[in-house]
Structure formats: structure tokens, C-alpha cells
């Protein structure tokens, strides 16, 4: 079952989480509460809830799940060392939990352990070739100058998207962002429009804003980016997108502030986009 926050119903999700914690505190209630705190930028409370979920876990699967999300919280807060430790602890509990290997790979990239990251990504996409993992691996390879290998990952991603569509499944943020970043603005916009109708959550608002931006519709893009950021989410990608959209609109002071906030939130958010961020910030007269 999708959680209410993934459908954009954040007030409903908060009420549901509180009711669960009042009636039956435990792993499901603690994780639901984490899903509420994180989008509102309360990382300390989100981490505390997931730590309680870990402490109450009685199965290796629950322990792996909690470690993965603790790793996500740490990584997104710009602490790849803590993220690496959480993902490795999770893999000790459940070596087959693929998301932990992906989380470890992201932390390894941020820590300059690129050979280890490439090995981890190669393993995870061979076992669980999820669209997100394929794009992340491809963009890492591209950032290392391994363009042909990157294109191979992108080709698999494209084939998966087509397969999902043929079976009546509409993907949302992954293809919207991918096609916006990789030279197909029209396709990005189509996926963005479809995704926003199905799942109007904040990540989808951000992705749609980026699709509008690459189509030159920056006024509309900024309105949707503001919608994505309305809860106070501390997401480096959101700040990066906001800054680039503001720069395109000539709002240089706001753009500089947004781009600096992206780096302050998580300077390792994307090996693919970080160079563009730093170049834009330098061009605006900021210090990357």
C-alpha cells in the first residue's frame, strides 16, 4: 500500500502516524512517523523514529530496512561516512537486501571510493535492475568518463520504461528526471504531466518543475518547485533545481542562495549534477 505522503496527502499521513503511535507503538508506527518528519525537514526527529524502529526490530529484514533508511537520512544530510556505516550494518543483518548495496555505493562515491562504488552498482543492477539504480550507475560511469558503459545502462533503463508502458504502468520521477537531464525535453514533460496526475507528491512536483525548466517554461517551473519545497524539505536536488530555475529567470541573488543551500544540505547529492551546480555558482559570483 502506498503511504499517504507519497500521494501528496501529508496532513492525512501525519494524523495516521500519530494515531498509530498512540494506539500501538512499534516498528510500523515508528517508520510511519519517520515518513512524516522527513518531508518537513525535521531530520533529527525522523532519525530518532527510525532508530527506535531499529531497536524494536526482531527480524533481519526489519533491521535491514531500518539501517537502510538511517543511511538515507545520513546521506541526504551530507554525512556519507555515517551512511556507509548504516548500509554496511544492514548488509550484515541481511546480505541480500539490494537497496543497502545501492545505498553503500552512493556513500562510496561521496567518499571517493569509486572502484568500490562501481563494483557495488554493477552487482545491484545485475540482481535488481530497478530504473533508479540503472540511472545512478550510468551517471556515475558518465562522471568517470566511461560514456559507452553509461549509455549501456541508459539503454536498459529505456527498455524498462518501454516495458512498463506496454504493461500499462506509468513511471513518474525516474523517467521525468532522466529525460530532462539527458536530452529529451518533450518526453520529460510527457512523463512529468502524467506522473503529477497520478502521484502529486513533492518529489513529483520537483521532477515536473525540472521538466518545465528544460522546456523553457521557467515561470511555471518555479511555481512547481515552490510547491515541492513548501513543507520545508531539506533536499539538495530540490535546492539545485530551484537555483537553476531562478538563474534562468535572472533572479541571481535567489539562485545563489539556493545553490549554496544545495551544497550545504548535501554536497554529494549527485556526481552527475554537482559540476553543473558549481559552474553555475561560479558564474553567479558565488563561491562553490
N, C-alpha and C positions, 0 to 999 in steps of 0.2 A: 504494500500500500504506500502510495506517495505521501510524504509528510506534508502538512498544510502549508508550511513555509515554502516548499518547492513549487507550490501553486500560487504563491503570492499572497496567501491569506495569513499574514504574520500575526495579527491580533488573535485570530482563532487559534493559531499554533501556540501562542503564549498562554492562552486560557486553558487549552488542553494539557499543556505541560504542567501548569500549576495544579490542575485537578489530579493528574497522575501522581505528582509528588506528595500531595496532601493525602490521597487515598492509599497509595501503595508505592512508597519509595523503593527504588531498586534500579537495576541496570536499565530497563526500558525507560523509566521515568527520568533518570539522570541523563541519558543520551538525548531524550526529547528536549530536556531543558537546555542542553548544550546547543541544540539546533536553534533555539530561540535567542540565547545570549550572543552567539557569534555574529549573526547578521546585524545586530545592533551595536557591534563594535566593543562589546564587553568581553574581551578575551580572557581576562582573569577569571570571571565567573564561569565562562564556557570551559576553561581548563579545569577549574575546580570540580565542575559537574562530571567531566569525563574522567577525572582522576578518581572520583567516588565510584563511577561505573567500573573502572578497572579494579578497585579494591573489593567491590561486591561480585566480581566475575568469578564464576565457578567452573567454566569450561574454557578450553584453549581457544575456541572460536570467539567467545566473548572477550577474552584477554587480547587476542589479536586485533579485534575490532577497536577496542579502546585504545590500544597502543597506536594504531593507525591514525585515529582522529587526534590523539595527543600530538603525534608527529605533524599532522596537517596544521594544527593550531600553532605549533612551534615554527614550522617552516614559513607559514604566512605572516608570522610576526617577525620574520627576519632572523631566526635562530636555527640555522641548518645543523649545527652540532647537536642541539637537543633533538631535532627532528631525526637525525641519523640514529641517535641512541634509542629513541622510541621505536623506530621501524625495525632496528636490529633486535630489540627486546620482543617485539611482536613476532618476528620470524622465529625466535627461539620457542615461542609458545605454539606457533602454527606455521611450519616452513612452507606450506602450500598456499598461504594467503597471498595471492598475486598483488593486491593493492599495496601491501607492505614493501614488496620489491620495487614497485614503481615509486613509492614514497622515498625509499632509500636511494634510488637513482637520482631523484631530484635533489636530495640533500648532498649527494656525492658531487653533482655538477656544481652546486653552490660552493662546495669546499675545495674545488679544483681537482677532484678525484675523477677525472674524465674517463680514464680507461675503465675504472670500476663501474662508472655510470653506464658506459656503452655496453658492458657485459650484462649488467642488470636489465637494461632496457631490451637488449636482444633476447634475453631469457623470457622476460614477461610478455613481449609481443608474440613470441613463438608459442607461448602457452595460453595466453588470454589476449588476443589481438583486438582489444577494445579501441574504438576510434580515438579517444583521448590519448591513449598510450602510443598509438601509431604516430599521431601528430607531434607529441612531445619528443619521441625518439627521432623523428625526421628533422625537427627543428634543432635538436641538439647536434645531429650529424651535419646539418647545414652550417651551424655556427662553427663547426670544426673544419669547414672547407670540404666536407665529403658530400658534395652535391649529388652525385649519382646515387649514392646509397640513400640519401634523404629522399630523392624522387621515388625510389622503390617503396619506401614507407608510405609516401603520399599516394602512390598508385593503389596500394592495398586499402588505404583509407577511402579513396574514391570508389573502389569496388564495393566496399562495405556499405557506404552511403547508398549506392545504387541498389544494392540488395535489400536494404531496409525499405527503401521507397517502393520497390517491386512487391514487397510484402505488406504494404500499407502502413508502415511505421515512419513517422516523421521525427527525425532527429532535430535538436534545437540549437544549443550553443556551439557544439563542436563544429558542424559544417558552416554555421554562420561566421564564426571567427576564422576558421581555416580559409574559406574562400575570400573573405575580406583581406586577410593577410597575404594571400598567395595568388592575387591577380585575377579574380573573377568577381567583380563588384555586383554584377547583376544576380549571380547565383547566391551570393552572400545575402543580398536584400530579400530574395525569394525565401530563403530558409529563415531569415530573421522575421519576416512578416508571418510566416506560418507558425514558427515557434512561439512568437509572442501571443498569438491567439490561443494556443494550446496550454502554455505554461507561462503565465505572466509573472515570473519571479524575478528577483533583482538581477541575477546573472543573465537572464534573457534580455532584460532591459538594457544592460550594458552591451551585450553582443549586438542587439539591434541598433543601438546608438553607433557602434563601430561600423556596422554595415552602412548606415546612413552616411557616416563620415566619408567612407571610401567612395561613395556615390556623389559626393559633393554637396550633400544636404546637411550642412553643419548646424544651421539653426535648429532644425528638428532633432539632430543628433544630440545637441547639448541638452535639450529638454528631456530626452530619454535618459541621458547619462545622469542628470539630476534626479530623475526618478529612481534610477538604480542606486544612487547614493543617499536616498532620503532617510534611511534608517540609521546612518552613521557607520556603515560597514567599513572596516579598515582593510581594503583590498587594493594591493598595489596595481593590479591590472586596471581597476576602475579609475584610479588616480591617473595612470598613464593615459588611458583613453580620454579622460576629461581634459588633461593637459594638451594633448594633441589636437583635440577638437577646438579648445579655446585658442590655441595658437593659430589654427586655420581661420578663426573668426577675428583675429587681430587683437584678442584680449590677452596681451602679453604678460601683464602682471599676474592675472589669474592662472595663465598657463604655467608660468614659472613656479608659482606656489603649488600647483597640482603635481607637476613633475617632480619637484623636490619632495613632496609628500609621498609619492610612489617610492622613491628611493629610501625615504625614512621608514616607510612601512615594511618594505622587503626589497632590498637591492638585488636580490637573486631571483626575482619573480619569473624571469624568462630570459634564457641565454639568447633567444632569437630577437626579442624586442629591446633588451637593455641597451645595445649600441644605438638604436634609433632614439631612445629616450635621452641618452647622454648627448648625442649630437644635437637634438632639438634644444636641450637645456643650454648647451654651449652657445648655440645660435641666438638664444634669447638673452644672453649675457649672464646667465646663472652659472654657478659652479657645480659641475656634476660630481 
